[in-house]
Amino acid sequence: MKTTALTFAFALEFLLIPVLSAQAAESINLSVPYIPEAPEGLMVKPWNNSCEEASTAMLDEYYFGNRNKGVTKAKAKQSILYYIDVENKLFGYNGNTDAAEMVKVINEYSKYFEAKIKTNPTLEEIKDELGAGRPVIALLYGKLLNNPRIQFARNGSYYHTFVIKGFDDEKEEFIVNDNGDLKQGLDLRYLYDTIMGALRDYDHKTSKTVKPATVLFTSQRMLVKTKDSGRIYLIKDNKKYHVSSPQVFKDRKWRWSFVMVVEKSWLDKFQAGAAI
């Protein structure tokens, strides 16, 4: 993943986040591109411990605006390795990053979205996030998924993460991109009760996957400017917010390399929010 400023002019409809009330909808399936944790299909290092990085990479694609296109193996590998490198530099390891570590990596190193920890989420809270066009990263005790296609180490922690991207009330199922299921991971379905019962976090002290039930709620966050102006804007929830000072960058731990150069006509299509 490049960290230099980019010029892009993709159509606005590919960036706008769909919003649909989960109360009114019986089913939702957000167009999150699928990235397996082992893009070449081989569960060997570093891919055998990259479910967190693959989940993050999928949401980079989604919040950037890649909704209907696939992700090449080369791009998938590049994106996963980017986050593996970040984690190794920050923590000295990249396997079994817990909720707090994932949030730090996402908020400080993703150019396209941010995340926050939600413990003991209800079914309706997760569905509300999906209805607002915001995929959810699930942290799980993978053994309880009862998926024979996911390869876990025997006597390991069974820690796993993937992206919840939709739901189906009629069948009482979540729709997910399970990066650990290399054969059927795209639009895979698990019963509500299965996922809600499997939600956990990772405990580095015990090397176990433990309660409380934990997910990451995510939201769009892009920093842009036009080539003709030095004014920087935050794009979030389909609005633009003028970033009023460098102190905002410091306070929010944003990187100047996150700022992308866009066309003025593209930026003008966003409704303006209050300056930050």
Secondary structure, DSSP 8 states (H G I E B T S, - for coil): ---S--EE---GGGTS-----TTT-SEEE-------SSTTS---TTGGG-HHHHHHHHHHHHHHT--SS---HHHHHHHHHHHHHHHHHHHS--SS--HHHHHHHHHHH-SSEEEEEEES--HHHHHHHHHTT--EEEEEEGGGG--TTS---TTS--EEEEEEEEEETTTTEEEEE-TT-TTT-TTEEEEHHHHHHHB-EEETTTTEEESS-EEEEEEE-EEEEETT----EEEETTEEEE---HHHHHHHT--GGG-EEE-HHHHTTSEE----
